[in-house]
Amino acid sequence: MPAPLFPLFIDLRDRRVLVVGGGAVARRKIDALLASGARVVVGAPALEPSVATLVAEGRIEHIAGRFDPNWLNDAWLVVAATDNPIINRAVCTAAEARRVWANVVDDASLSSVQVPSRVERGPLQVAISSGGGAPMLARHLRERLERELDESLGDLAGLLDRERERIRQRFPEIGARRRFFDALLAGPVPSHLRRGDHGAAQAAFDAALATDASPARGSVALVGAGPGDPGLLTLRGLRVLNEADVILHDRLVSDEVLALARRDADRIEVGKQVGGDHDATQARIHALLVEHARAGKRVVRLKGGDPFVFGRGGEELDVLHAHGIDFEVVPGITAAVACAAYAGVPLTHREHAQSVRFVTALGRDGSDPVDWPALARERQTLAFYMGVSGLAHLRDQLIAHGRAPGTPFALVENGTRADQRVVTGTLDTLPEAAARHAVKAPALLILGEVAASAEALHWFGPQPLRLDSPARREPTMAEAA
Ligand code: SAH
C-alpha cells in the first residue's frame, strides 16, 4: 500500500491557475476553478467556442500556442486537460521542476494533486478520494452521500457561518461553545431549515443563543466498546464517543473502535497490566473519572465488551454515584455473545442447552471460587471469560464433577477481530489443543453441545483448528508447559 494522500482544501481566490488545453474537458475544469475564484489562464493553440467566449468576456486569459514551460511562471497550480498524453506528461515534468502542483485530468499516476469526488451543500463540502485506485468506489460513496445528506445542510452551514462571531462572543470558552452546538444541532433549528422555514430557524437560533448556558457540568458515560470489530459498537456508543472530551479506555478496546472517537478527545489508557496490581489500577481509574468529571469534562469510560459483564463497571458507578456525578451506561456486545456469533455457535439449543452461563474468576491466586458441581451439569452452555492458563484445572474439575469428557468446546481467540482463530475439540483434550495452537489472551471458551456446530457453521476467519491440525505457530516453552 502506498502512503495515503494528504487531503487539503485550497483557497484559490485570485491565484493564477494554468489550464493546458482548450477543449470540452478543459472547459469543465475552468468552470470549477472559476467557481473557486481562481484567476484562470488557458494555454492552447485553439479554443472551443465556449472557452473562447470566456476569453472574449475577459473572465479568463488565453496564451496561444503549444505548451511552453514558461507558462507555469507565477502559477500556483496547473491542470493538464489535453487529449495528448505526451503534452500532459511534459506539463507534469515542467511543473514538478518548478514545484507547481499539477493535475492531469483522469490520470492519477501523473498527477501530484488529485481532484476528489465531492458532495456540496453550500459552503459545506465532503471530498472523497480513493487515492486514484478505485474511482468507481469513490463515486459510489459520493452517490450515497448525495442521498443521505439533506440539502438543508448548506443552509445550516450558512447560518452558522453568519452567526459565528455572535456565538464566539456568547460562548468564548471552547467547551461551552461545543455544548451549545450540540444542543443547537439536536434542537429545532435543523428541522426548520429542512422545511425551508428560514424565519423560524433564525428565531430558534436566537432563542438558543439567549438561553443561559449552565456552567459546564461534567458527566461520565460508561460505554461498552464491544469485542473488537468496530461494526459491533452501538450507535449510541458512537454518538457518545463523538462528544467525548476525555476517553479512559481499557487495553482490550481495539484501535479501530478508538479511531471512531472524536479526534481531539484526550485518550488515556487505563488498562490493567497482566500481573499488575489490579486494585491499584482500579483506584486510579476511579480517581481519574472523578477528577475529569469535576473539571466539567464529558468523560467516556470505554470498556471492552459490555461494561457490566466482568468489567467492574458497577464499582465505577458506585464511585460516581457517591460523588454526585451524572452518568449513563451504554451497553456493549459482550465477548461471549460476539465470539459465539463469529464462531458459528448458537449459545442455546432447544434440545441441548436451555441456559447459558457467563463464568469467570478461575484459579487466580490459587483461589477457586467456582461452583464446579453446578457447572458440570449437562444441558447448559458455559462461556468462560478467562486467561488460557487455567484450562487444565477447568477440564479436571468439570470431568471430576461429572461433565462428559466428550463435551465439545470452541475456544475463540481474538474474537471478531481480523486475527480471530477458533480451536475446537472435546473437553478431555482442551488444554492440549490450546497449547498446541498457542492460544493467547484474549480468548473465550464456549463449552457445551452447541460448540460442535463451530465446524459446520464457521463463517468468519480461518477454518477452526483441532488438536490434530498442524500447529501454525510454535508454542513458547511457557505455553507448552
Ligand atoms: N467486559 C468484557 C469482559 C472483560 S473480562 C466483555 O463483556 O466482553 C476479559 C475477558 O473477556 C478475556 O479474558 C476474554 O476471556 C474475554 N474477551 C474479551 N474480548 C474478547 C475477544 N475479542 N475475543 C475473545 N475473548 C475476549
Boltz pocket constraint, residues with backbone or C-beta under 6 A from the ligand:
constraints:
  - pocket:
      binder: B
      contacts: [[A, 226], [A, 227], [A, 228], [A, 252], [A, 303], [A, 304], [A, 305], [A, 306], [A, 307], [A, 308], [A, 309], [A, 310], [A, 311], [A, 333], [A, 334], [A, 335], [A, 336], [A, 339], [A, 384], [A, 385], [A, 386], [A, 387], [A, 412], [A, 413], [A, 414], [A, 415], [A, 416], [A, 417], [A, 441], [A, 442], [A, 443], [A, 444], [A, 445]]
      max_distance: 6.0
